[in-house]
Amino acid sequence: MHHFDPSTEIQDYLVFGEYGGVNPSITDSSTYTFLNPEKMKEMFDHEIEGCFLYSRHWNPTNKYLSDALAKLEDSEAAIVTASGMSAISCAILQICNTGDEIISSRTIYGGTYALFKNFLPRLGIKVNFVNEQDLGAIENAINSNTKIIYCEAVSNPLLEIADIPEISKTANAHNLKLIVDNTFSPISITPLQLGAHIVIHSLTKYINGTSDCTAGCVCSTKEFISELTHINSGASMLLGPALDSYRAASILKNLHTLHIRVKKHSENAMYVATELEKLGCKVFYPGLDSHSGKPLMTELMNEGFGYGGMLALDAGDEKTADTLMERLQANKVGYLAVSLGYFKTLFSSPGHSTSSEIPKEEQEKMGLSEGLVRMSIGLDNNIEKTFERIKLSLEEVGMLVF
């Protein structure tokens, strides 16, 4: 385990409002005034610290949130965007040109898979999907056109753990950028400390935690963030996924409770996963001894935040999974909905929702069962009572036979 504590880094990040408010003031402007034309010309040549031009480029409120996220991920700098997908797209398109190639883990979020499989080839960028658990397969996929290795720290939806230090060695040996999506494991894993070069988040999920907006971020070196925001050549500047400043302000407030929430999500998920396994259910959760990734996650994670709030339950077949989710919602366990990191438990069938972009034969290859139910366990104060409702739902669909 690592002893880096991102929560202390964020706690020590103090930004005061314009009139001494404990929350920073929200800058409600799309454009900014200059005292003289010379300063404006200078701004078009290079960034000036504390000086703002246009909110598609930078906004003070977005800058506060970006700086806080840099503290969270121990990066030199960060930028916020209007969604997790826009963060991924900007990072990829800043690095890759037509003819370049990417090596990606095959177990990734369905939206990312669709971008890689269906959209990037239209731009002449090829993506080779490999089993990230097989380091040799990553090495074998590298050629002279490869620019990026892409993976998720904890994969969606099977919760495989990426061996970031080892993958990083491969990336460095070939002068490639290792991009890690850390959406499933904020605060518990710090990929940049393990050798990643760029970290992506969908802030929509755990970091915001209230399922009321979409947002994303890219955390990396000052050099890379400056490239992204460059007025004439930056992907985030020119593609324009600007996050609204009011949203940035609300995410920044929520970020300060992330450490408390992740601990509770993890504690509740560990309880549910353990109890499900006792009932003989097939469960995927990296905190269980039965999960092959547990030793690796234990080695990589920051101490004190647990193994995360995500688990997957294999109901056997599609019909049982669908009925089970209906019963879980009827029994007030939570909501049948996509996304994750909300204060209520959310559940969905990845093969028919968040991973539906992945073709059936690919889903089978990666072990994604038709009956898989992905659960984002909520912040329930009485998880034992919630589990009784889960158990009742399992009984109602015939999954428990006594």
Residue pairs with C-beta under 8 A, 6 or more apart in sequence:
1 298
1 299
1 301
1 302
1 303
2 190
2 193
2 300
2 301
2 302
2 303
3 302
3 303
4 74
4 190
4 193
4 302
5 302
5 303
5 304
6 71
6 72
6 73
6 74
6 187
6 190
6 259
6 302
7 187
7 258
7 259
9 71
9 72
9 74
10 68
10 71
10 72
10 255
10 256
10 258
10 259
11 256
12 71
13 67
13 68
13 71
15 24
15 64
15 67
16 22
16 24
17 23
17 24
17 25
18 25
19 25
23 249
23 252
23 253
24 60
24 61
24 64
24 249
24 252
25 60
25 61
26 61
26 245
26 246
26 249
27 52
27 55
27 59
27 60
27 61
27 245
28 245
28 246
29 55
29 59
30 54
30 55
30 56
31 53
31 54
31 55
32 52
32 53
32 54
34 40
34 43
39 48
39 51
40 53
42 48
43 51
43 53
44 53
44 231
47 58
47 226
47 229
52 58
52 59
52 60
53 231
55 62
55 242
55 245
56 237
56 240
56 242
57 229
57 231
57 237
58 229
59 242
59 245
59 248
60 245
61 245
61 246
61 248
61 249
61 252
62 79
62 80
62 242
62 243
62 245
62 248
64 248
64 252
65 80
65 217
65 243
65 248
65 249
65 251
65 252
65 255
66 77
66 78
66 79
66 80
66 217
67 78
68 252
68 255
69 75
69 78
69 80
69 201
69 203
69 207
69 217
69 219
69 255
70 76
70 77
70 78
70 219
72 186
72 187
72 207
72 219
72 255
72 258
73 182
73 190
73 191
73 192
73 199
73 219
74 190
74 192
74 193
75 192
75 199
75 219
75 220
75 221
76 220
76 221
76 222
76 225
77 219
77 220
77 221
77 222
77 224
77 225
77 226
78 217
78 218
78 219
78 220
78 225
79 217
79 218
79 225
79 228
79 229
79 236
80 203
80 215
80 216
80 217
80 243
80 248
80 251
81 87
81 90
81 215
81 216
81 217
81 218
81 236
81 241
81 242
81 243
82 214
82 215
82 216
82 241
82 242
82 243
82 244
83 202
83 204
83 214
83 215
83 216
83 241
84 111
84 181
84 183
84 200
84 201
84 202
84 203
84 204
84 205
84 214
84 215
84 216
85 111
85 112
85 115
85 202
85 216
86 216
86 236
86 239
86 241
87 200
87 201
87 202
87 216
87 217
87 218
87 241
88 112
88 115
88 181
88 200
88 216
89 115
89 235
89 239
89 241
90 218
90 228
90 235
90 236
90 239
90 241
91 179
91 198
91 200
91 218
91 220
91 228
91 235
92 102
92 115
92 120
92 125
92 148
92 150
92 179
93 123
93 235
93 239
94 224
94 227
94 228
94 234
94 235
94 236
95 147
95 148
95 177
96 102
96 120
96 125
96 147
96 148
97 124
97 125
98 123
98 124
98 125
99 124
99 125
99 145
100 125
100 126
100 145
100 146
100 147
101 125
101 126
101 127
101 128
101 143
101 145
101 146
101 147
102 116
102 120
102 125
102 126
102 127
102 128
102 146
102 147
102 148
102 149
102 150
103 127
103 128
103 130
103 138
103 141
103 142
103 146
103 148
103 149
103 150
104 112
104 116
104 127
104 128
104 129
104 130
104 149
104 150
104 151
105 129
105 130
105 131
105 132
105 150
105 151
105 152
105 155
105 160
105 162
106 129
106 130
106 131
106 132
106 362
106 365
106 366
107 132
107 152
107 155
107 156
107 157
107 158
107 160
107 366
107 368
108 116
108 150
108 151
108 152
108 155
108 156
108 181
109 152
109 156
109 181
109 183
109 354
109 355
110 156
110 350
110 353
110 354
110 355
110 356
110 357
110 358
111 354
111 357
112 150
112 181
113 355
113 357
113 358
114 357
116 127
116 129
116 150
117 127
117 129
117 357
118 357
120 126
120 127
121 127
126 145
128 141
129 362
130 137
130 138
130 141
131 137
131 366
132 138
132 151
132 155
132 160
132 162
132 163
132 167
133 160
133 163
135 163
135 166
135 167
135 170
138 149
138 167
138 170
139 170
142 170
142 174
142 176
146 174
146 176
147 176
147 177
148 176
148 177
148 178
148 179
149 167
149 170
149 171
149 176
149 177
149 178
149 179
150 178
150 179
150 180
150 181
151 162
151 164
151 167
151 178
151 179
151 180
151 181
152 162
152 180
152 181
152 182
152 183
152 184
153 161
153 162
153 164
153 180
153 181
153 182
153 184
153 185
153 189
153 191
154 160
154 161
154 162
154 184
154 185
154 189
154 286
154 297
154 308
154 310
155 161
155 162
155 184
156 183
156 184
156 350
156 354
156 355
156 374
157 310
157 312
157 350
157 354
157 355
157 368
157 372
157 374
158 284
158 312
158 366
158 367
158 368
159 184
159 284
159 285
159 286
159 291
159 293
159 308
159 310
159 311
159 312
160 293
161 286
161 293
161 296
161 297
161 300
162 180
163 296
164 178
164 180
164 189
164 191
164 194
164 195
164 196
164 300
165 194
165 195
165 300
167 178
167 195
168 178
168 194
168 195
168 196
169 195
170 176
171 177
171 178
171 195
171 197
172 195
177 197
177 198
178 195
178 196
178 197
178 198
179 196
179 197
179 198
179 199
179 200
180 191
180 196
180 198
180 199
180 200
181 199
181 200
181 201
181 202
182 189
182 191
182 199
182 200
182 201
183 200
183 201
183 202
183 205
183 206
184 205
184 206
184 308
184 310
184 340
185 301
185 308
186 201
186 206
186 207
186 258
186 262
187 258
187 259
187 262
187 302
187 305
188 262
188 266
188 301
188 302
188 305
188 306
188 307
188 308
189 297
189 300
189 301
189 302
190 302
191 199
192 199
192 219
192 220
194 300
197 220
197 221
197 224
198 218
198 219
198 220
198 224
199 218
199 219
199 220
200 216
200 217
200 218
200 219
201 207
201 216
201 217
201 219
202 214
202 215
202 216
203 215
203 216
203 217
203 251
204 211
204 213
204 214
204 215
204 216
204 339
204 341
205 339
205 340
205 341
206 258
206 261
206 262
206 265
206 309
206 340
206 341
207 251
207 254
207 255
207 258
207 341
208 215
208 250
208 251
208 254
208 255
208 341
209 254
209 257
209 258
209 261
209 341
209 342
209 343
210 254
210 342
210 343
211 339
211 341
211 342
212 250
213 247
213 250
213 251
215 243
215 247
215 248
215 251
216 241
218 224
218 225
218 228
218 236
226 234
227 233
227 234
228 234
228 235
228 236
228 237
229 236
229 237
230 237
231 237
259 305
261 343
261 379
262 305
262 306
262 308
262 309
263 304
263 305
263 306
264 379
265 306
265 308
265 309
265 341
265 376
265 377
265 378
265 379
266 287
266 305
266 306
266 307
266 308
266 309
267 306
267 383
268 309
268 377
268 378
268 379
268 380
268 383
268 386
269 285
269 287
269 306
269 307
269 308
269 309
269 310
269 311
269 375
269 377
270 285
270 287
270 306
270 307
271 383
271 384
271 387
272 311
272 375
272 377
272 383
272 386
272 387
272 390
273 283
273 285
273 287
273 288
273 311
274 288
275 387
275 391
276 283
276 311
276 313
276 390
277 283
277 288
277 290
279 391
279 394
279 400
280 400
281 313
281 314
281 394
281 399
282 313
282 314
283 290
283 311
283 312
283 313
283 314
284 291
284 311
284 312
284 313
284 314
285 291
285 307
285 310
285 311
285 312
286 293
286 294
286 297
286 307
286 308
287 294
287 297
287 306
287 307
287 308
288 294
294 307
297 307
301 307
309 340
309 341
309 376
309 377
309 378
310 340
310 374
310 375
310 376
310 377
311 374
311 375
311 377
312 350
312 372
312 373
312 374
312 375
313 372
313 373
313 375
314 369
314 371
314 372
314 373
315 321
315 324
315 371
315 372
315 373
315 397
315 399
316 369
316 371
316 399
317 370
317 371
318 349
318 351
318 352
318 370
318 371
320 371
320 397
320 398
320 399
321 349
321 370
321 371
321 372
321 373
322 349
323 396
323 397
324 373
324 393
324 394
324 397
324 399
325 336
325 347
325 348
325 349
325 373
326 336
327 392
327 393
327 396
327 397
328 334
328 336
328 345
328 347
328 389
328 390
328 393
329 335
329 336
330 393
331 389
331 390
331 392
331 393
332 389
333 345
333 347
333 386
333 389
333 390
333 393
334 344
334 345
334 346
334 347
334 375
334 378
335 342
335 344
335 345
335 346
335 347
336 346
336 347
336 348
337 346
337 347
337 348
338 346
338 348
338 353
338 354
339 346
339 376
340 346
340 374
340 376
341 376
342 376
342 378
343 378
343 379
344 378
344 379
345 375
345 376
345 377
345 378
345 380
345 386
346 375
346 376
346 378
347 373
347 374
347 375
347 376
348 354
348 373
348 374
349 372
349 373
349 374
350 356
350 368
350 372
350 374
351 363
351 368
351 369
351 370
351 372
354 374
355 363
355 368
358 366
358 368
378 386
380 386
391 400
394 400
